[in-house]
């Protein structure tokens, strides 16, 4: 198995009033030439935002932006007049297309909000920006929540070979096989898992692994929530 483990405490951290962001890839002022992407994934941010704070209007272009909220509630508004509130169990997708401006904020009554936001390169640049969201019936097995090709995905993105999956296994000691793909980015949002039948690595909350082998078995050490990007 080819596996590269990235520990939570090794991630670059940025702070601003009311928010803390942990970056899995080069982002903004942080640049590591050896850590700019994995497959089509170029951003994997883990954000914690206090009520009344967030990200005011800022632009995006030519990115498929997928947001998954772990706790609290995140409000979205954009320059096309669309708005929505993303809560746990709901996935949000914004295709930036040829350019859009949006804000992401936590309303005063929403509570401290933690969310994972990921950016994937689209197959084709330009095009009209788009926004969508969907409720996701999360279970112990993998559920596709955003994809460019999977027929059962909750939302669509403009990257044919990319799919984001979520699983929430609770049975301690049980096994879970990762979705099949040549490249897999696994992120432990909560909990802990062992990777590989011979326990090649143990991942805790905030840890990630970049894998390039199919039929990878995970052992569930504690009830967990897992996110996995697969790239064909």
C-alpha positions in Angstrom: 0.0 0.0 0.0 1.2 3.5 -0.8 0.2 5.8 2.0 1.2 9.2 3.1 -0.1 10.2 6.6 -0.5 13.9 7.5 -1.1 14.5 11.2 -3.5 17.1 12.5 -0.8 18.9 14.5 1.4 19.2 11.4 -1.1 21.3 9.4 -0.5 25.0 8.8 -2.8 27.2 10.9 -4.2 30.6 10.1 -6.1 32.7 12.6 -8.3 35.8 12.4 -10.8 37.4 14.8 -13.4 34.7 15.6 -11.9 31.9 13.4 -9.2 29.3 13.1 -8.3 27.4 10.0 -6.2 24.3 9.6 -4.9 23.8 6.1 -4.1 20.4 4.5 -2.5 22.0 1.4 -0.6 25.1 0.4 -3.0 28.0 0.9 -2.6 31.8 0.8 0.6 32.9 2.5 1.5 29.3 3.2 3.3 27.7 0.3 5.0 24.3 0.3 6.0 23.2 -3.3 5.7 19.6 -2.2 2.1 20.0 -0.9 0.0 21.8 -3.5 -2.5 19.2 -4.5 -3.5 15.5 -4.4 -5.4 14.4 -7.5 -7.7 17.3 -8.3 -7.9 18.3 -4.7 -6.2 21.7 -4.0 -7.7 22.8 -0.8 -8.9 20.9 2.3 -9.6 23.4 5.1 -10.8 22.6 8.6 -12.5 25.7 10.0 -13.8 26.6 13.5 -15.7 29.9 13.5 -17.4 31.7 16.4 -20.9 33.2 16.2 -20.9 36.6 14.5 -17.7 35.9 12.5 -16.7 34.3 9.3 -15.6 35.3 5.8 -17.0 38.5 4.3 -17.4 38.9 0.6 -14.5 37.4 -1.4 -14.1 36.1 -5.0 -13.6 32.7 -6.4 -13.1 31.5 -10.0 -12.8 28.0 -11.6 -13.1 25.9 -8.5 -15.7 23.3 -7.4 -16.1 24.2 -3.7 -17.7 21.6 -1.4 -18.6 22.4 2.2 -19.5 19.9 4.9 -20.6 21.2 8.4 -19.7 19.2 11.4 -21.3 21.4 14.1 -23.2 24.7 14.2 -24.5 26.4 11.0 -22.9 28.2 8.1 -24.7 30.9 6.2 -23.9 31.5 2.5 -24.7 34.5 0.3 -23.4 35.2 -3.1 -23.3 37.8 -5.9 -25.9 35.9 -7.9 -28.5 36.5 -5.2 -28.4 32.9 -3.8 -28.3 32.1 -0.1 -28.6 29.2 2.2 -27.7 27.8 5.6 -25.6 24.6 5.8 -26.0 22.5 9.0 -24.7 19.0 9.9 -26.2 16.4 7.5 -26.3 18.9 4.6 -23.7 19.3 1.8 -23.2 22.6 0.0 -21.6 22.9 -3.5 -20.6 26.1 -5.2 -19.2 26.0 -8.7 -17.3 29.3 -9.1 -17.3 29.1 -12.9 -16.1 32.3 -14.5 -16.3 34.2 -11.3 -18.5 34.8 -8.2 -18.3 36.7 -4.9 -19.7 35.1 -1.8 -19.6 35.3 2.0 -19.7 32.6 4.6 -20.6 33.6 8.1 -21.9 32.2 11.4 -25.0 34.0 12.6 -25.0 35.1 16.3 -27.4 32.4 17.4 -25.8 29.5 15.5 -23.2 28.5 18.0 -19.5 27.7 17.4 -19.4 26.2 13.9 -16.9 23.7 12.5 -16.8 22.9 8.9 -14.6 21.2 6.3 -14.3 23.0 3.0 -12.6 21.4 0.0 -11.8 22.8 -3.5 -11.5 20.6 -6.6 -10.3 21.7 -10.0 -13.1 21.6 -12.6 -12.7 19.7 -15.9 -13.3 22.9 -17.9 -12.7 26.6 -16.8 -15.3 29.3 -17.2 -19.0 28.6 -17.4 -21.8 30.0 -15.3 -21.5 29.8 -11.5 -23.9 27.5 -9.8 -25.0 26.7 -6.2 -26.7 23.7 -4.7 -27.3 21.9 -1.4 -28.8 18.6 -0.3 -29.6 16.7 2.8 -27.5 13.5 3.2 -28.7 10.4 4.9 -25.4 9.6 6.7 -24.9 6.0 7.8 -22.3 3.5 8.7 -21.3 2.9 5.1 -20.0 5.3 2.4 -22.5 7.8 1.0 -21.5 9.8 -2.1 -22.3 13.5 -1.3 -20.7 15.3 -4.3 -19.5 13.9 -7.6 -19.0 14.6 -11.2 -20.1 11.1 -12.3 -21.5 8.9 -9.5 -25.2 8.5 -10.2 -26.3 8.3 -6.6 -24.4 11.4 -5.4 -26.4 14.0 -3.5 -24.9 16.9 -5.5 -23.0 17.3 -8.7 -19.7 19.0 -9.4 -17.9 19.8 -12.7 -15.0 17.2 -12.1 -16.0 13.9 -13.7 -13.4 11.7 -11.9 -13.9 13.2 -8.4 -16.3 12.0 -5.7 -16.6 13.0 -2.0 -17.9 10.4 0.3 -19.0 10.4 4.0 -19.4 7.6 6.5 -20.3 7.5 10.1 -19.4 4.1 11.5 -20.2 3.5 15.2 -19.5 -0.2 15.7 -16.1 -0.4 17.5 -13.9 -3.0 16.0 -15.8 -3.3 12.8 -14.2 -3.1 9.3 -15.0 -0.6 6.6 -13.5 -0.7 3.1 -12.6 2.6 1.4 -14.3 3.3 -1.9 -12.3 1.9 -4.8 -10.2 4.5 -6.7 -6.6 4.9 -7.9 -6.2 7.9 -5.5 -8.0 8.4 -2.2 -7.7 11.3 0.3 -9.1 10.1 3.7 -9.8 12.6 6.5 -10.9 11.7 10.0 -13.3 14.4 11.0 -14.0 12.8 14.3 -13.0 9.6 16.0 -10.1 7.2 15.1 -9.4 4.4 12.7 -6.7 1.9 11.8 -5.6 1.7 8.2 -4.8 -1.6 6.5 -5.4 -5.2 7.5 -2.0 -5.1 9.3 -2.7 -1.7 10.8 -0.2 0.3 8.7 -1.3 3.5 10.5 -3.7 4.7 13.1 -5.4 8.0 12.4 -7.1 10.2 15.0 -9.3 13.3 14.7 -8.0 15.8 12.1 -5.5 13.3 10.7 -5.5 12.5 7.0 -4.0 9.9 4.6 -3.3 10.0 0.9 -3.5 6.5 -0.6 -2.9 5.0 -4.0 -4.2 1.5 -3.6 -7.7 0.0 -3.9 -9.4 -2.3 -1.4 -8.0 -0.5 1.7 -9.6 -1.8 4.9 -10.2 0.6 7.9 -10.7 -0.7 11.4 -13.1 1.5 13.5 -11.4 2.2 16.9 -14.1 4.6 18.2 -17.3 5.9 16.7 -16.1 8.2 13.8 -17.1 10.4 11.0 -14.9 10.0 7.9 -14.6 12.0 4.7 -13.0 10.5 1.6 -12.3 12.1 -1.8 -11.7 9.6 -4.6 -10.1 10.4 -8.0 -10.4 8.2 -11.0 
